[in-house]
Amino acid sequence: MSKTIQSVRGMNDLLPEQVAQWQWVEAAIRDVTASYGYREIRTPIVERSELFYRSIGEETDIVEKEMYTFADRNGDSLTLRPEATASCVRAAIHSGLVHNRSERLWYLGPMFRHERPQKGRYRQFHQFGIEAQGWNGPDVDAEVILLGDRLWKQLGLDDVQLEINTLGSSRSRASYREALQAFLIGHRQDLDENSQRRLESNPLRVLDSKDPQTQVILQNAPDLMSYLAPPEIDNFQRLVELLDAGGVTLKINNRLVRGLDYYTGPVFEWVTDRLGAQNAICAGGRYDGLFAELGGRDVPAAGFACGMERLLELVVQGGLDFKAKVADVWLVLLSADAESAGFTLAESLRDRGLRAICNCGGGSISQQLRRADRSDARFAAVIGEEELRDSHVTIKPLRDRGSQVRIAREDVAEYLLSNREA
Ligand code: HAM
């Protein structure tokens, strides 16, 4: 026997039972995005690598270490998308989506990062995200955050917390970066290894360090807020007020910096303590420079992306409140003629919107009824010699106590429809 082939490490199958759970969450996403006027966009999974070098930034973990980049047969450098914000901006520039107008977009799909797999961290994972393109904020920044909050509530999650910060414009951030770097250089020897490396390339990311000794040093680091221009501070305060008006509780976390370079202004994360180390289920912020960086006009924008695997883990842990759709009927077919009659009947049931499964692979009546019982179908409909003779069907309830009935074939659809659960 030849060896079995395993899936790629960090890339998982979603089996039918999980897909039913995902679809339930996806339905909530469709509902919530529609209620805020967001429209779905679908962009390719593969993009030119340059798109991510220029947007996420060359000195980020994602671009330095995590991208699936390859040369195609023409020698072009392509990358499996590690995120979709850059793609949404590229698509909007290319198709003129935000030409003289604004656009609210949402997306859902697989992303790829070559990270070390662990619970909640995968190499293929899925993001649901939204991008509001063409508004300055802080009103739309608040809207973006409120949309997330509404989704968590709709999914029955009441223990995700919002942390927000503001990174200011690129100008204020540049002067802060200088001050922070000067401070950190004074403590170089005591910083963790990763932070020492980031000190030169991306000192703001040192604020993210989880190393206890680095965290002690950071307690005396310069504060970003004192480098912001007054309008930036006003905008941030207005955002906090609007979130308050929308009923969202938040924590201001001045250490919150993001792992992607395109952010300007407010940034945020939704975190939970139910998921261990991978505690962020959703993250985002404002990225006003990205359109220009990718060759478009200056278009302000903000958005977020939510990790679907983490969201699903939370929803499932909390006890899912949904019923997977089950078949209405399993047809037990006891001869070749019964099979023909059953196939005709099943098609007519499906025409009426019923879910019908025909027994395939033959078998005795008890074998077929056992299969019917193992499926989640609500009724079995038996066609044997007797039923064939007088165009009847014997219907057996599989889930409820009710008794078996014999009814004419043309009445089966009505019977099943009137016995359907609400
Ligand atoms: P991000 O913080 O890189 O931001 O990812 C957003 C979310 O995706 C994370 O909070 C996490 O839930 C999920 N995630 C990221 N990496 C993995 C992984 N390896 N396995 C499982 N889940 C993961 C972005 O991607 C930005 N594009 C967000 C954004 C949209 N900003 C503005 N608009």
Boltz pocket constraint, residues with backbone or C-beta under 6 A from the ligand:
constraints:
  - pocket:
      binder: B
      contacts: [[A, 82], [A, 83], [A, 84], [A, 85], [A, 113], [A, 115], [A, 120], [A, 121], [A, 122], [A, 123], [A, 124], [A, 125], [A, 126], [A, 127], [A, 129], [A, 130], [A, 131], [A, 259], [A, 260], [A, 280], [A, 281], [A, 282], [A, 283], [A, 284], [A, 285], [A, 286], [A, 287], [A, 302], [A, 303], [A, 304], [A, 305], [A, 306], [A, 307], [A, 308], [A, 309], [A, 310]]
      max_distance: 6.0
